[in-house]
Amino acid sequence: MTLPADLMVLSGALTVLIGIAALRVILGRTAPDRMVAADTINTLVIALLVVLGTAFSEIIYVDVAIIYAMLSFVTTLYVSKYLEGKK
């Protein structure tokens, strides 16, 4: 099964944006800056999973995206709390 053209363009754009955010994680000046970039990557991965679930008509991708979003949120809270206590 091949992806429709519009979903292929969208998933390609999301992949490029993930790469740009990964560069920001590597080149970020401060820890909070890198954390925001990592959270952006998590959000883009969730969007990519939903797009792929739509493209392949598989509900499991959406289920995985929901669980990944919950884990990402909790991880962001814990890391933010850790970084706040570092000051």
C-alpha positions as CSV (number, residue, x, y, z in Angstrom):
1,M,0.0,0.0,0.0
2,T,1.4,3.4,-1.0
3,L,0.7,6.7,0.8
4,P,-1.5,9.2,-1.0
5,A,0.5,12.2,-2.2
6,D,-0.8,14.7,0.3
7,L,0.0,12.4,3.3
8,M,3.4,11.6,1.8
9,V,4.2,15.4,1.6
10,L,2.9,15.9,5.2
11,S,4.9,13.0,6.7
12,G,8.0,14.2,4.8
13,A,7.5,17.7,6.2
14,L,7.1,16.4,9.7
15,T,10.3,14.3,9.3
16,V,12.2,17.4,8.2
17,L,10.8,19.4,11.2
18,I,11.9,16.6,13.5
19,G,15.4,16.9,12.1
20,I,15.5,20.6,12.6
21,A,14.3,20.2,16.2
22,A,16.9,17.5,16.8
23,L,19.6,20.0,15.7
24,R,18.2,22.4,18.3
25,V,18.5,19.7,20.9
26,I,22.2,19.3,20.0
27,L,23.0,23.0,19.6
28,G,20.8,24.5,22.3
29,R,22.5,26.9,24.6
30,T,20.7,26.1,27.8
31,A,19.0,23.1,29.3
32,P,15.5,24.5,29.2
33,D,16.1,25.4,25.5
34,R,17.1,21.8,24.8
35,M,14.1,20.5,26.8
36,V,11.7,22.6,24.7
37,A,13.2,21.3,21.5
38,A,12.9,17.7,22.8
39,D,9.2,18.3,23.7
40,T,8.7,19.7,20.2
41,I,10.1,16.5,18.8
42,N,7.7,14.5,20.9
43,T,4.8,16.6,19.6
44,L,5.9,16.1,16.0
45,V,6.3,12.3,16.5
46,I,2.8,12.2,17.8
47,A,1.5,14.1,14.8
48,L,3.5,11.8,12.5
49,L,1.9,8.7,14.1
50,V,-1.6,10.1,13.7
51,V,-0.8,10.9,10.0
52,L,0.5,7.3,9.4
53,G,-2.5,5.8,11.2
54,T,-4.7,7.8,8.8
55,A,-2.7,6.8,5.8
56,F,-2.6,3.1,6.6
57,S,-6.1,3.0,8.1
58,E,-4.6,1.4,11.2
59,I,-6.0,2.4,14.6
60,I,-3.0,1.0,16.5
61,Y,-0.9,4.0,15.4
62,V,-3.4,6.4,17.0
63,D,-3.4,4.3,20.2
64,V,0.3,4.4,20.3
65,A,0.3,8.1,19.7
66,I,-2.1,8.6,22.7
67,I,0.1,6.6,25.1
68,Y,3.2,8.3,23.8
69,A,1.6,11.7,24.4
70,M,0.8,10.8,28.0
71,L,4.3,9.5,28.6
72,S,5.8,12.6,27.0
73,F,3.7,14.9,29.1
74,V,4.7,13.2,32.3
75,T,8.4,13.1,31.3
76,T,8.3,16.8,30.5
77,L,6.8,17.6,33.9
78,Y,9.5,15.6,35.7
79,V,12.4,17.1,33.7
80,S,11.0,20.6,34.1
81,K,10.8,20.1,37.9
82,Y,14.3,18.8,38.0
83,L,15.6,21.7,36.0
84,E,13.7,24.2,38.2
85,G,15.3,22.7,41.3
86,K,18.8,23.0,39.8
87,K,18.9,26.8,40.1
